[in-house]
Amino acid sequence: MASKPLEAEVARATLSMRVSSLISNQLARGKVGVEVVASQLHMSRYTLHKKLRREGRTFARLLEEVRRKQALTYMQDRTKPLVEIAEQLGFSELSAFSRAFKRWMGTSPAEYRSVRLS
């Protein structure tokens, strides 16, 4: 359960910041969906998309940003298998995670670990 000061801080944050926080929490529990996040914010999927668009953001972009940040954090633990990281980030399989990681970082997850984290 979140603490009261954190709840107040999230309430004052921009919608995109609140959505990113909710995405992060949902990823910790499994796959994340726009419908779940929208319902947590007490709005429809359409309203969420419309309000994010006003901030110049999209749900898909926020999800990708959260996944990227978490992936870089998870990659620091060299004992954590890549397949486990892919699952924790809500990817259906390792190959989907590998493609996304290569798009983000310009290298595969395995290469990133061996070169950048050695």
N, CA, C and O atoms as a GROMACS GRO file, in nm:
protein
  472
    1MET      N    1   0.085  -0.118   0.000
    1MET     CA    2   0.000   0.000   0.000
    1MET      C    3   0.089   0.124   0.000
    1MET      O    4   0.188   0.129   0.072
    2ALA      N    5   0.055   0.223  -0.078
    2ALA     CA    6   0.135   0.345  -0.088
    2ALA      C    7   0.114   0.432   0.036
    2ALA      O    8   0.008   0.431   0.098
    3SER      N    9   0.219   0.506   0.069
    3SER     CA   10   0.208   0.595   0.184
    3SER      C   11   0.131   0.720   0.146
    3SER      O   12   0.120   0.753   0.028
    4LYS      N   13   0.078   0.790   0.244
    4LYS     CA   14  -0.001   0.911   0.220
    4LYS      C   15   0.080   1.020   0.150
    4LYS      O   16   0.029   1.081   0.056
    5PRO      N   17   0.205   1.049   0.192
    5PRO     CA   18   0.281   1.152   0.122
    5PRO      C   19   0.303   1.117  -0.025
    5PRO      O   20   0.299   1.205  -0.111
    6LEU      N   21   0.327   0.991  -0.054
    6LEU     CA   22   0.346   0.949  -0.193
    6LEU      C   23   0.218   0.969  -0.273
    6LEU      O   24   0.223   1.016  -0.386
    7GLU      N   25   0.105   0.933  -0.215
    7GLU     CA   26  -0.023   0.951  -0.282
    7GLU      C   27  -0.048   1.098  -0.313
    7GLU      O   28  -0.095   1.132  -0.422
    8ALA      N   29  -0.017   1.186  -0.220
    8ALA     CA   30  -0.036   1.329  -0.241
    8ALA      C   31   0.057   1.380  -0.351
    8ALA      O   32   0.018   1.463  -0.432
    9GLU      N   33   0.180   1.329  -0.352
    9GLU     CA   34   0.276   1.371  -0.454
    9GLU      C   35   0.231   1.326  -0.592
    9GLU      O   36   0.239   1.402  -0.688
   10VAL      N   37   0.182   1.203  -0.602
   10VAL     CA   38   0.135   1.151  -0.730
   10VAL      C   39   0.012   1.229  -0.776
   10VAL      O   40  -0.004   1.253  -0.896
   11ALA      N   41  -0.073   1.269  -0.685
   11ALA     CA   42  -0.193   1.345  -0.721
   11ALA      C   43  -0.157   1.481  -0.782
   11ALA      O   44  -0.230   1.531  -0.868
   12ARG      N   45  -0.045   1.540  -0.737
   12ARG     CA   46  -0.004   1.670  -0.790
   12ARG      C   47   0.076   1.658  -0.920
   12ARG      O   48   0.095   1.757  -0.990
   13ALA      N   49   0.121   1.539  -0.952
   13ALA     CA   50   0.205   1.519  -1.069
   13ALA      C   51   0.123   1.534  -1.196
   13ALA      O   52   0.000   1.528  -1.195
   14THR      N   53   0.194   1.552  -1.305
   14THR     CA   54   0.125   1.557  -1.435
   14THR      C   55   0.063   1.421  -1.462
   14THR      O   56   0.103   1.321  -1.402
   15LEU      N   57  -0.032   1.419  -1.551
   15LEU     CA   58  -0.098   1.292  -1.584
   15LEU      C   59   0.005   1.193  -1.636
   15LEU      O   60   0.001   1.076  -1.599
   16SER      N   61   0.094   1.236  -1.722
   16SER     CA   62   0.192   1.142  -1.777
   16SER      C   63   0.282   1.085  -1.667
   16SER      O   64   0.321   0.968  -1.674
   17MET      N   65   0.315   1.164  -1.567
   17MET     CA   66   0.394   1.113  -1.455
   17MET      C   67   0.314   1.012  -1.374
   17MET      O   68   0.367   0.910  -1.332
   18ARG      N   69   0.186   1.040  -1.353
   18ARG     CA   70   0.100   0.948  -1.280
   18ARG      C   71   0.084   0.818  -1.357
   18ARG      O   72   0.088   0.709  -1.299
   19VAL      N   73   0.067   0.829  -1.489
   19VAL     CA   74   0.054   0.709  -1.572
   19VAL      C   75   0.182   0.627  -1.567
   19VAL      O   76   0.177   0.505  -1.556
   20SER      N   77   0.297   0.693  -1.576
   20SER     CA   78   0.424   0.621  -1.569
   20SER      C   79   0.439   0.547  -1.438
   20SER      O   80   0.486   0.433  -1.435
   21SER      N   81   0.398   0.610  -1.329
   21SER     CA   82   0.404   0.546  -1.198
   21SER      C   83   0.313   0.424  -1.193
   21SER      O   84   0.351   0.319  -1.141
   22LEU      N   85   0.193   0.437  -1.246
   22LEU     CA   86   0.099   0.324  -1.247
   22LEU      C   87   0.150   0.212  -1.338
   22LEU      O   88   0.134   0.094  -1.305
   23ILE      N   89   0.210   0.248  -1.450
   23ILE     CA   90   0.268   0.147  -1.539
   23ILE      C   91   0.376   0.070  -1.464
   23ILE      O   92   0.380  -0.053  -1.470
   24SER      N   93   0.461   0.140  -1.396
   24SER     CA   94   0.569   0.077  -1.320
   24SER      C   95   0.514  -0.020  -1.217
   24SER      O   96   0.564  -0.132  -1.203
   25ASN      N   97   0.411   0.021  -1.146
   25ASN     CA   98   0.348  -0.066  -1.046
   25ASN      C   99   0.285  -0.189  -1.111
   25ASN      O  100   0.294  -0.299  -1.058
   26GLN      N  101   0.220  -0.169  -1.226
   26GLN     CA  102   0.155  -0.281  -1.294
   26GLN      C  103   0.256  -0.379  -1.349
   26GLN      O  104   0.234  -0.500  -1.346
   27LEU      N  105   0.368  -0.328  -1.401
   27LEU     CA  106   0.472  -0.417  -1.454
   27LEU      C  107   0.526  -0.508  -1.345
   27LEU      O  108   0.561  -0.623  -1.372
   28ALA      N  109   0.532  -0.458  -1.224
   28ALA     CA  110   0.580  -0.539  -1.112
   28ALA      C  111   0.487  -0.656  -1.085
   28ALA      O  112   0.528  -0.757  -1.028
   29ARG      N  113   0.361  -0.644  -1.126
   29ARG     CA  114   0.261  -0.749  -1.102
   29ARG      C  115   0.236  -0.834  -1.225
   29ARG      O  116   0.167  -0.936  -1.216
   30GLY      N  117   0.290  -0.796  -1.340
   30GLY     CA  118   0.266  -0.869  -1.464
   30GLY      C  119   0.246  -0.772  -1.577
   30GLY      O  120   0.296  -0.660  -1.575
   31LYS      N  121   0.171  -0.816  -1.676
   31LYS     CA  122   0.149  -0.731  -1.792
   31LYS      C  123   0.065  -0.610  -1.755
   31LYS      O  124  -0.018  -0.615  -1.665
   32VAL      N  125   0.088  -0.503  -1.827
   32VAL     CA  126   0.016  -0.379  -1.804
   32VAL      C  127  -0.071  -0.348  -1.926
   32VAL      O  128  -0.033  -0.374  -2.039
   33GLY      N  129  -0.187  -0.293  -1.899
   33GLY     CA  130  -0.277  -0.256  -2.008
   33GLY      C  131  -0.333  -0.117  -1.987
   33GLY      O  132  -0.349  -0.071  -1.874
   34VAL      N  133  -0.362  -0.052  -2.096
   34VAL     CA  134  -0.414   0.084  -2.089
   34VAL      C  135  -0.549   0.087  -2.016
   34VAL      O  136  -0.579   0.184  -1.946
   35GLU      N  137  -0.629  -0.017  -2.032
   35GLU     CA  138  -0.760  -0.021  -1.967
   35GLU      C  139  -0.745  -0.022  -1.814
   35GLU      O  140  -0.820   0.046  -1.743
   36VAL      N  141  -0.649  -0.099  -1.766
   36VAL     CA  142  -0.627  -0.108  -1.621
   36VAL      C  143  -0.582   0.027  -1.566
   36VAL      O  144  -0.633   0.074  -1.464
   37VAL      N  145  -0.487   0.089  -1.634
   37VAL     CA  146  -0.435   0.219  -1.589
   37VAL      C  147  -0.546   0.323  -1.594
   37VAL      O  148  -0.562   0.401  -1.501
   38ALA      N  149  -0.622   0.325  -1.702
   38ALA     CA  150  -0.733   0.421  -1.714
   38ALA      C  151  -0.833   0.403  -1.600
   38ALA      O  152  -0.880   0.501  -1.542
   39SER      N  153  -0.866   0.279  -1.569
   39SER     CA  154  -0.964   0.256  -1.460
   39SER      C  155  -0.906   0.299  -1.325
   39SER      O  156  -0.980   0.347  -1.240
   40GLN      N  157  -0.775   0.281  -1.305
   40GLN     CA  158  -0.714   0.326  -1.180
   40GLN      C  159  -0.720   0.478  -1.168
   40GLN      O  160  -0.719   0.532  -1.057
   41LEU      N  161  -0.725   0.547  -1.280
   41LEU     CA  162  -0.735   0.693  -1.281
   41LEU      C  163  -0.881   0.738  -1.290
   41LEU      O  164  -0.909   0.857  -1.302
   42HIS      N  165  -0.972   0.643  -1.284
   42HIS     CA  166  -1.117   0.670  -1.289
   42HIS      C  167  -1.156   0.745  -1.416
   42HIS      O  168  -1.228   0.845  -1.412
   43MET      N  169  -1.107   0.693  -1.529
   43MET     CA  170  -1.145   0.750  -1.658
   43MET      C  171  -1.146   0.640  -1.762
   43MET      O  172  -1.092   0.531  -1.741
   44SER      N  173  -1.207   0.670  -1.875
   44SER     CA  174  -1.210   0.573  -1.984
   44SER      C  175  -1.077   0.573  -2.057
   44SER      O  176  -0.997   0.666  -2.045
   45ARG      N  177  -1.055   0.469  -2.134
   45ARG     CA  178  -0.935   0.459  -2.216
   45ARG      C  179  -0.926   0.578  -2.311
   45ARG      O  180  -0.819   0.638  -2.329
   46TYR      N  181  -1.039   0.612  -2.371
   46TYR     CA  182  -1.042   0.724  -2.464
   46TYR      C  183  -1.003   0.855  -2.395
   46TYR      O  184  -0.924   0.933  -2.449
   47THR      N  185  -1.058   0.880  -2.277
   47THR     CA  186  -1.026   1.002  -2.204
   47THR      C  187  -0.879   1.006  -2.167
   47THR      O  188  -0.815   1.111  -2.176
   48LEU      N  189  -0.824   0.893  -2.125
   48LEU     CA  190  -0.682   0.887  -2.092
   48LEU      C  191  -0.598   0.923  -2.214
   48LEU      O  192  -0.505   1.004  -2.205
   49HIS      N  193  -0.629   0.862  -2.328
   49HIS     CA  194  -0.554   0.893  -2.450
   49HIS      C  195  -0.564   1.041  -2.486
   49HIS      O  196  -0.466   1.104  -2.525
   50LYS      N  197  -0.684   1.096  -2.472
   50LYS     CA  198  -0.706   1.236  -2.506
   50LYS      C  199  -0.627   1.328  -2.414
   50LYS      O  200  -0.564   1.424  -2.461
   51LYS      N  201  -0.629   1.301  -2.285
   51LYS     CA  202  -0.556   1.385  -2.189
   51LYS      C  203  -0.405   1.371  -2.205
   51LYS      O  204  -0.332   1.469  -2.191
   52LEU      N  205  -0.358   1.252  -2.234
   52LEU     CA  206  -0.214   1.235  -2.259
   52LEU      C  207  -0.173   1.309  -2.386
   52LEU      O  208  -0.065   1.368  -2.391
   53ARG      N  209  -0.257   1.305  -2.486
   53ARG     CA  210  -0.228   1.375  -2.611
   53ARG      C  211  -0.212   1.525  -2.587
   53ARG      O  212  -0.130   1.590  -2.652
   54ARG      N  213  -0.290   1.580  -2.494
   54ARG     CA  214  -0.277   1.722  -2.460
   54ARG      C  215  -0.139   1.753  -2.402
   54ARG      O  216  -0.089   1.864  -2.417
   55GLU      N  217  -0.078   1.655  -2.335
   55GLU     CA  218   0.056   1.670  -2.280
   55GLU      C  219   0.164   1.631  -2.382
   55GLU      O  220   0.283   1.634  -2.352
   56GLY      N  221   0.119   1.594  -2.502
   56GLY     CA  222   0.214   1.554  -2.606
   56GLY      C  223   0.270   1.416  -2.585
   56GLY      O  224   0.380   1.386  -2.632
   57ARG      N  225   0.198   1.331  -2.515
   57ARG     CA  226   0.246   1.197  -2.481
   57ARG      C  227   0.147   1.093  -2.531
   57ARG      O  228   0.033   1.126  -2.565
   58THR      N  229   0.190   0.969  -2.535
   58THR     CA  230   0.102   0.856  -2.564
   58THR      C  231   0.128   0.748  -2.460
   58THR      O  232   0.235   0.742  -2.400
   59PHE      N  233   0.029   0.664  -2.440
   59PHE     CA  234   0.044   0.554  -2.346
   59PHE      C  235   0.157   0.462  -2.390
   59PHE      O  236   0.238   0.418  -2.308
   60ALA      N  237   0.160   0.432  -2.518
   60ALA     CA  238   0.264   0.342  -2.570
   60ALA      C  239   0.404   0.397  -2.545
   60ALA      O  240   0.495   0.322  -2.509
   61ARG      N  241   0.422   0.527  -2.563
   61ARG     CA  242   0.553   0.588  -2.540
   61ARG      C  243   0.590   0.584  -2.392
   61ARG      O  244   0.705   0.556  -2.357
   62LEU      N  245   0.493   0.611  -2.305
   62LEU     CA  246   0.520   0.604  -2.161
   62LEU      C  247   0.556   0.462  -2.119
   62LEU      O  248   0.647   0.443  -2.039
   63LEU      N  249   0.484   0.364  -2.171
   63LEU     CA  250   0.514   0.224  -2.141
   63LEU      C  251   0.656   0.190  -2.185
   63LEU      O  252   0.730   0.126  -2.111
   64GLU      N  253   0.692   0.234  -2.304
   64GLU     CA  254   0.827   0.206  -2.354
   64GLU      C  255   0.934   0.274  -2.267
   64GLU      O  256   1.038   0.214  -2.240
   65GLU      N  257   0.910   0.398  -2.224
   65GLU     CA  258   1.006   0.469  -2.139
   65GLU      C  259   1.025   0.397  -2.005
   65GLU      O  260   1.137   0.381  -1.957
   66VAL      N  261   0.915   0.354  -1.946
   66VAL     CA  262   0.923   0.283  -1.817
   66VAL      C  263   0.997   0.151  -1.836
   66VAL      O  264   1.084   0.116  -1.755
   67ARG      N  265   0.963   0.078  -1.941
   67ARG     CA  266   1.032  -0.049  -1.967
   67ARG      C  267   1.181  -0.028  -1.987
   67ARG      O  268   1.263  -0.104  -1.935
   68ARG      N  269   1.217   0.074  -2.062
   68ARG     CA  270   1.359   0.102  -2.091
   68ARG      C  271   1.435   0.131  -1.961
   68ARG      O  272   1.542   0.075  -1.938
   69LYS      N  273   1.380   0.218  -1.879
   69LYS     CA  274   1.446   0.252  -1.752
   69LYS      C  275   1.460   0.130  -1.663
   69LYS      O  276   1.565   0.108  -1.604
   70GLN      N  277   1.353   0.052  -1.653
   70GLN     CA  278   1.358  -0.067  -1.568
   70GLN      C  279   1.454  -0.171  -1.626
   70GLN      O  280   1.523  -0.239  -1.551
   71ALA      N  281   1.458  -0.183  -1.758
   71ALA     CA  282   1.549  -0.279  -1.821
   71ALA      C  283   1.693  -0.246  -1.786
   71ALA      O  284   1.771  -0.336  -1.752
   72LEU      N  285   1.729  -0.119  -1.792
   72LEU     CA  286   1.866  -0.079  -1.759
   72LEU      C  287   1.899  -0.108  -1.613
   72LEU      O  288   2.011  -0.145  -1.580
   73THR      N  289   1.802  -0.091  -1.527
   73THR     CA  290   1.821  -0.123  -1.386
   73THR      C  291   1.838  -0.274  -1.368
   73THR      O  292   1.930  -0.318  -1.299
   74TYR      N  293   1.750  -0.351  -1.428
   74TYR     CA  294   1.756  -0.497  -1.414
   74TYR      C  295   1.885  -0.553  -1.474
   74TYR      O  296   1.938  -0.653  -1.424
   75MET      N  297   1.936  -0.492  -1.580
   75MET     CA  298   2.056  -0.542  -1.647
   75MET      C  299   2.179  -0.530  -1.557
   75MET      O  300   2.278  -0.601  -1.579
   76GLN      N  301   2.175  -0.444  -1.458
   76GLN     CA  302   2.288  -0.429  -1.366
   76GLN      C  303   2.314  -0.557  -1.288
   76GLN      O  304   2.427  -0.585  -1.248
   77ASP      N  305   2.209  -0.634  -1.265
   77ASP     CA  306   2.223  -0.761  -1.193
   77ASP      C  307   2.260  -0.869  -1.294
   77ASP      O  308   2.173  -0.925  -1.362
   78ARG      N  309   2.389  -0.898  -1.303
   78ARG     CA  310   2.439  -0.992  -1.403
   78ARG      C  311   2.389  -1.135  -1.378
   78ARG      O  312   2.395  -1.219  -1.469
   79THR      N  313   2.340  -1.164  -1.258
   79THR     CA  314   2.291  -1.299  -1.228
   79THR      C  315   2.147  -1.320  -1.276
   79THR      O  316   2.099  -1.433  -1.283
   80LYS      N  317   2.079  -1.211  -1.308
   80LYS     CA  318   1.939  -1.221  -1.350
   80LYS      C  319   1.935  -1.262  -1.497
   80LYS      O  320   1.988  -1.190  -1.582
   81PRO      N  321   1.873  -1.375  -1.528
   81PRO     CA  322   1.864  -1.418  -1.668
   81PRO      C  323   1.783  -1.320  -1.754
   81PRO      O  324   1.688  -1.257  -1.706
   82LEU      N  325   1.822  -1.307  -1.879
   82LEU     CA  326   1.753  -1.215  -1.970
   82LEU      C  327   1.606  -1.252  -1.987
   82LEU      O  328   1.521  -1.164  -2.000
   83VAL      N  329   1.577  -1.380  -1.987
   83VAL     CA  330   1.438  -1.423  -2.002
   83VAL      C  331   1.354  -1.375  -1.882
   83VAL      O  332   1.237  -1.341  -1.899
   84GLU      N  333   1.413  -1.372  -1.764
   84GLU     CA  334   1.343  -1.322  -1.645
   84GLU      C  335   1.318  -1.172  -1.656
   84GLU      O  336   1.211  -1.123  -1.620
   85ILE      N  337   1.417  -1.099  -1.707
   85ILE     CA  338   1.401  -0.955  -1.727
   85ILE      C  339   1.288  -0.930  -1.826
   85ILE      O  340   1.204  -0.843  -1.804
   86ALA      N  341   1.288  -1.006  -1.935
   86ALA     CA  342   1.183  -0.990  -2.037
   86ALA      C  343   1.045  -1.011  -1.974
   86ALA      O  344   0.952  -0.935  -2.001
   87GLU      N  345   1.031  -1.114  -1.892
   87GLU     CA  346   0.903  -1.142  -1.826
   87GLU      C  347   0.864  -1.029  -1.732
   87GLU      O  348   0.748  -0.987  -1.730
   88GLN      N  349   0.960  -0.980  -1.653
   88GLN     CA  350   0.931  -0.873  -1.557
   88GLN      C  351   0.888  -0.745  -1.626
   88GLN      O  352   0.817  -0.664  -1.568
   89LEU      N  353   0.932  -0.726  -1.749
   89LEU     CA  354   0.897  -0.606  -1.824
   89LEU      C  355   0.770  -0.624  -1.908
   89LEU      O  356   0.729  -0.533  -1.979
   90GLY      N  357   0.710  -0.741  -1.899
   90GLY     CA  358   0.584  -0.765  -1.968
   90GLY      C  359   0.598  -0.803  -2.114
   90GLY      O  360   0.501  -0.792  -2.189
   91PHE      N  361   0.715  -0.847  -2.156
   91PHE     CA  362   0.732  -0.893  -2.293
   91PHE      C  363   0.686  -1.037  -2.304
   91PHE      O  364   0.705  -1.116  -2.211
   92SER      N  365   0.626  -1.071  -2.416
   92SER     CA  366   0.572  -1.205  -2.435
   92SER      C  367   0.682  -1.310  -2.447
   92SER      O  368   0.662  -1.426  -2.410
   93GLU      N  369   0.797  -1.269  -2.500
   93GLU     CA  370   0.909  -1.362  -2.511
   93GLU      C  371   1.040  -1.285  -2.517
   93GLU      O  372   1.041  -1.164  -2.537
   94LEU      N  373   1.149  -1.357  -2.500
   94LEU     CA  374   1.281  -1.297  -2.497
   94LEU      C  375   1.313  -1.222  -2.627
   94LEU      O  376   1.376  -1.116  -2.623
   95SER      N  377   1.271  -1.276  -2.740
   95SER     CA  378   1.303  -1.212  -2.868
   95SER      C  379   1.239  -1.073  -2.879
   95SER      O  380   1.299  -0.982  -2.935
   96ALA      N  381   1.119  -1.057  -2.825
   96ALA     CA  382   1.053  -0.926  -2.827
   96ALA      C  383   1.131  -0.826  -2.741
   96ALA      O  384   1.150  -0.711  -2.780
   97PHE      N  385   1.176  -0.873  -2.624
   97PHE     CA  386   1.258  -0.787  -2.538
   97PHE      C  387   1.389  -0.751  -2.607
   97PHE      O  388   1.432  -0.636  -2.604
   98SER      N  389   1.453  -0.849  -2.669
   98SER     CA  390   1.581  -0.825  -2.736
   98SER      C  391   1.567  -0.722  -2.848
   98SER      O  392   1.653  -0.635  -2.863
   99ARG      N  393   1.461  -0.732  -2.925
   99ARG     CA  394   1.438  -0.633  -3.032
   99ARG      C  395   1.418  -0.493  -2.974
   99ARG      O  396   1.474  -0.395  -3.024
  100ALA      N  397   1.338  -0.484  -2.868
  100ALA     CA  398   1.314  -0.354  -2.805
  100ALA      C  399   1.443  -0.298  -2.747
  100ALA      O  400   1.473  -0.180  -2.765
  101PHE      N  401   1.519  -0.382  -2.678
  101PHE     CA  402   1.644  -0.337  -2.617
  101PHE      C  403   1.742  -0.288  -2.723
  101PHE      O  404   1.809  -0.187  -2.703
  102LYS      N  405   1.749  -0.359  -2.833
  102LYS     CA  406   1.839  -0.317  -2.941
  102LYS      C  407   1.795  -0.183  -2.998
  102LYS      O  408   1.878  -0.100  -3.033
  103ARG      N  409   1.665  -0.162  -3.009
  103ARG     CA  410   1.611  -0.034  -3.057
  103ARG      C  411   1.648   0.079  -2.960
  103ARG      O  412   1.683   0.189  -3.003
  104TRP      N  413   1.640   0.053  -2.830
  104TRP     CA  414   1.669   0.154  -2.728
  104TRP      C  415   1.818   0.185  -2.718
  104TRP      O  416   1.858   0.301  -2.712
  105MET      N  417   1.900   0.079  -2.717
  105MET     CA  418   2.041   0.095  -2.683
  105MET      C  419   2.136   0.074  -2.800
  105MET      O  420   2.256   0.100  -2.787
  106GLY      N  421   2.086   0.027  -2.913
  106GLY     CA  422   2.171   0.005  -3.029
  106GLY      C  423   2.252  -0.122  -3.023
  106GLY      O  424   2.339  -0.145  -3.108
  107THR      N  425   2.225  -0.206  -2.925
  107THR     CA  426   2.297  -0.333  -2.909
  107THR      C  427   2.206  -0.434  -2.841
  107THR      O  428   2.109  -0.396  -2.775
  108SER      N  429   2.237  -0.560  -2.855
  108SER     CA  430   2.154  -0.663  -2.791
  108SER      C  431   2.178  -0.661  -2.640
  108SER      O  432   2.279  -0.610  -2.594
  109PRO      N  433   2.084  -0.718  -2.564
  109PRO     CA  434   2.104  -0.723  -2.419
  109PRO      C  435   2.231  -0.798  -2.379
  109PRO      O  436   2.303  -0.755  -2.289
  110ALA      N  437   2.258  -0.907  -2.445
  110ALA     CA  438   2.378  -0.986  -2.411
  110ALA      C  439   2.505  -0.906  -2.441
  110ALA      O  440   2.598  -0.906  -2.361
  111GLU      N  441   2.509  -0.838  -2.555
  111GLU     CA  442   2.626  -0.755  -2.589
  111GLU      C  443   2.640  -0.640  -2.490
  111GLU      O  444   2.751  -0.606  -2.449
  112TYR      N  445   2.529  -0.580  -2.453
  112TYR     CA  446   2.530  -0.470  -2.358
  112TYR      C  447   2.593  -0.514  -2.226
  112TYR      O  448   2.677  -0.445  -2.170
  113ARG      N  449   2.551  -0.630  -2.178
  113ARG     CA  450   2.605  -0.682  -2.053
  113ARG      C  451   2.754  -0.710  -2.064
  113ARG      O  452   2.831  -0.676  -1.974
  114SER      N  453   2.795  -0.772  -2.174
  114SER     CA  454   2.937  -0.811  -2.184
  114SER      C  455   3.028  -0.691  -2.207
  114SER      O  456   3.141  -0.690  -2.157
  115VAL      N  457   2.983  -0.591  -2.281
  115VAL     CA  458   3.069  -0.477  -2.314
  115VAL      C  459   3.056  -0.364  -2.212
  115VAL      O  460   3.157  -0.317  -2.160
  116ARG      N  461   2.934  -0.321  -2.185
  116ARG     CA  462   2.914  -0.202  -2.102
  116ARG      C  463   2.923  -0.230  -1.952
  116ARG      O  464   2.955  -0.140  -1.874
  117LEU      N  465   2.895  -0.350  -1.913
  117LEU     CA  466   2.891  -0.379  -1.770
  117LEU      C  467   3.009  -0.463  -1.724
  117LEU      O  468   3.006  -0.519  -1.614
  118SER      N  469   3.112  -0.473  -1.808
  118SER     CA  470   3.228  -0.553  -1.768
  118SER      C  471   3.328  -0.475  -1.687
  118SER      O  472   3.431  -0.529  -1.646
   0.00000   0.00000   0.00000
